[in-house]
Amino acid sequence: MTLSVLACGMGLFLAALMTHVALWNIFHVRKEIAWLAFVFIVIPLAILALLYAAGLLETVFILAAGMVHLALSAVYIQTYPALREDIPSIRILMMLQANPQGLSRGQVLDGLARDQLFDTKVADLESDAFVRVRDGRMYLTNTGTILATVFLLYRKLLGSETGRG
């Protein structure tokens, strides 16, 4: 039963991942985090609930497979924003690859400043309804306030200073 539980949990995750990739390629998805939660948590749990209601799988099997799936999905949902971002370290490597003659430190920093690394992040925060713009100024929404508070508390717990790496 252990291998079948693992296969079922991983199968649900892979099905959710394929669904995620297909939806993101077909549609311009707004509120990505909410949709990720729907694709990776709501739909698979509904499938498991239907299989249980139909009597096709045992309770212990469904709970175990669901936990495997939820563990993989939680990790993916947490890392997805970082994976899709333009990472400065990778940007530097790509700039250096495009310039085999080399670049000075100043040229690298100038190149990063011109590329507007955070423009997409600001647009994502607006799209996910964590911030809103009114009269040319950006404000946290209620959801954004909750998220910021959670991260500030987490950073405080880790002993990290506000605004530092």
Backbone torsions as a table, in degrees:
resi	resn	phi	psi	omega
1	MET	NA	-29.8	-176.4
2	THR	-60.7	-46.8	-179.8
3	LEU	-66.2	-37.7	-180.0
4	SER	-69.2	-34.4	175.8
5	VAL	-64.2	-46.5	178.6
6	LEU	-61.0	-45.0	179.9
7	ALA	-63.2	-40.7	179.7
8	CYS	-66.7	-47.6	179.7
9	GLY	-61.9	-43.7	178.9
10	MET	-70.6	-35.0	177.4
11	GLY	-63.5	-42.9	176.3
12	LEU	-61.3	-42.8	179.1
13	PHE	-63.0	-45.6	-180.0
14	LEU	-64.1	-37.0	176.8
15	ALA	-64.9	-41.6	177.4
16	ALA	-65.2	-39.9	179.4
17	LEU	-63.8	-43.8	178.0
18	MET	-64.4	-39.3	177.0
19	THR	-62.9	-44.3	178.2
20	HIS	-58.6	-49.2	-178.8
21	VAL	-62.7	-43.4	-179.9
22	ALA	-63.3	-48.3	-179.1
23	LEU	-61.2	-41.8	-177.6
24	TRP	-69.9	-26.8	177.6
25	ASN	-83.8	-25.5	-179.1
26	ILE	-88.3	-42.2	-174.2
27	PHE	-114.9	155.6	169.6
28	HIS	-87.2	97.8	-172.7
29	VAL	-81.9	125.3	172.9
30	ARG	-103.2	160.0	-177.8
31	LYS	54.8	56.1	-173.8
32	GLU	-57.2	-41.9	-177.3
33	ILE	-63.0	-42.8	178.4
34	ALA	-62.4	-42.7	179.4
35	TRP	-68.6	-36.3	176.1
36	LEU	-61.5	-43.9	178.2
37	ALA	-61.3	-40.1	179.3
38	PHE	-65.2	-47.5	-176.8
39	VAL	-69.6	-40.4	-173.4
40	PHE	-93.8	-17.8	-177.5
41	ILE	-118.7	-56.4	-173.9
42	VAL	-63.5	-53.3	-177.0
43	ILE	-61.6	-51.2	180.0
44	PRO	-61.9	-37.9	178.2
45	LEU	-67.6	-34.1	175.6
46	ALA	-65.5	-39.9	177.7
47	ILE	-62.2	-46.0	178.7
48	LEU	-62.9	-40.2	178.9
49	ALA	-63.4	-40.3	177.9
50	LEU	-65.8	-41.2	177.7
51	LEU	-63.2	-37.6	177.8
52	TYR	-68.0	-46.1	-179.4
53	ALA	-62.2	-33.3	179.1
54	ALA	-78.9	-6.6	179.6
55	GLY	73.8	21.1	-177.4
56	LEU	-83.6	-22.4	-179.3
57	LEU	-135.8	151.5	179.4
58	GLU	-76.2	156.0	-178.4
59	THR	-58.0	-47.7	-177.8
60	VAL	-62.9	-40.8	179.0
61	PHE	-62.2	-46.8	-179.0
62	ILE	-63.8	-43.0	178.9
63	LEU	-63.1	-43.8	-178.9
64	ALA	-67.2	-46.5	179.1
65	ALA	-63.9	-38.8	177.5
66	GLY	-62.9	-38.3	178.8
67	MET	-68.8	-39.1	176.4
68	VAL	-61.4	-48.9	179.9
69	HIS	-60.2	-47.6	-178.3
70	LEU	-63.7	-36.0	178.0
71	ALA	-63.7	-47.7	178.9
72	LEU	-64.0	-42.0	-177.8
73	SER	-67.0	-41.2	179.8
74	ALA	-61.7	-42.3	178.1
75	VAL	-63.9	-43.5	-178.7
76	TYR	-64.9	-44.9	-179.3
77	ILE	-62.3	-38.5	179.4
78	GLN	-69.3	-36.3	-176.0
79	THR	-90.5	-16.5	-176.7
80	TYR	-54.6	-48.2	179.9
81	PRO	-57.4	-37.9	179.5
82	ALA	-71.7	-35.6	-178.4
83	LEU	-68.0	-33.4	-176.5
84	ARG	-88.4	-9.1	-178.7
85	GLU	-78.5	160.3	174.2
86	ASP	-83.1	102.2	-174.0
87	ILE	-81.8	125.2	-177.1
88	PRO	-53.9	-40.0	-179.6
89	SER	-61.6	-43.9	178.8
90	ILE	-67.8	-38.3	177.8
91	ARG	-59.9	-41.7	178.9
92	ILE	-62.8	-45.4	179.7
93	LEU	-61.0	-41.0	179.8
94	MET	-67.1	-38.3	177.3
95	MET	-63.2	-42.0	-179.6
96	LEU	-68.8	-36.1	177.3
97	GLN	-65.3	-37.1	180.0
98	ALA	-74.3	-12.0	-179.2
99	ASN	-127.4	77.0	-176.3
100	PRO	-60.8	-20.2	178.0
101	GLN	-74.9	-9.9	178.5
102	GLY	94.3	162.9	178.1
103	LEU	-134.7	147.8	175.2
104	SER	-76.4	163.3	177.5
105	ARG	-56.7	-42.0	178.9
106	GLY	-62.4	-40.0	178.7
107	GLN	-65.1	-39.4	178.5
108	VAL	-63.6	-47.8	-179.5
109	LEU	-64.1	-39.5	176.5
110	ASP	-63.0	-41.0	179.1
111	GLY	-63.6	-38.8	178.4
112	LEU	-68.7	-40.0	-179.2
113	ALA	-64.6	-37.3	-178.9
114	ARG	-71.3	-27.2	-172.5
115	ASP	-79.7	-2.5	176.3
116	GLN	51.9	59.7	-175.7
117	LEU	-56.5	-27.8	-172.9
118	PHE	-100.7	-1.6	179.2
119	ASP	-57.4	-44.8	-178.7
120	THR	-68.1	-34.0	179.7
121	LYS	-66.1	-41.2	177.9
122	VAL	-63.6	-43.3	178.2
123	ALA	-62.4	-39.0	178.2
124	ASP	-64.3	-41.5	179.3
125	LEU	-63.1	-37.7	175.8
126	GLU	-67.4	-45.7	-178.3
127	SER	-61.8	-38.8	-179.5
128	ASP	-83.7	4.3	177.5
129	ALA	63.2	33.5	173.3
130	PHE	-89.7	-25.1	175.7
131	VAL	-134.9	158.1	173.9
132	ARG	-135.2	153.4	179.3
133	VAL	-111.7	129.6	178.2
134	ARG	-141.0	128.3	-179.2
135	ASP	55.2	37.5	176.8
136	GLY	76.6	6.1	179.4
137	ARG	-117.6	147.1	-177.9
138	MET	-100.1	134.9	-179.6
139	TYR	-131.2	151.3	173.2
140	LEU	-74.2	141.5	170.0
141	THR	-85.0	177.2	177.0
142	ASN	-59.7	-43.3	178.8
143	THR	-63.7	-41.7	178.0
144	GLY	-63.1	-37.9	178.5
145	THR	-63.8	-43.6	178.7
146	ILE	-62.1	-47.1	-179.5
147	LEU	-61.7	-45.2	179.7
148	ALA	-62.2	-41.5	180.0
149	THR	-63.6	-43.7	179.1
150	VAL	-60.0	-46.6	-179.0
151	PHE	-68.4	-36.9	177.3
152	LEU	-64.2	-42.3	177.6
153	LEU	-64.9	-41.2	178.3
154	TYR	-62.2	-45.1	179.5
155	ARG	-64.9	-37.8	178.2
156	LYS	-64.4	-41.3	177.7
157	LEU	-60.4	-38.5	178.9
158	LEU	-78.6	-8.5	-179.1
159	GLY	81.7	18.1	179.7
160	SER	-86.6	143.6	177.3
161	GLU	-77.8	148.5	176.5
162	THR	-64.0	130.4	177.8
163	GLY	83.5	1.7	178.7
164	ARG	-113.0	139.9	178.0
165	GLY	-13.8	NA	NA
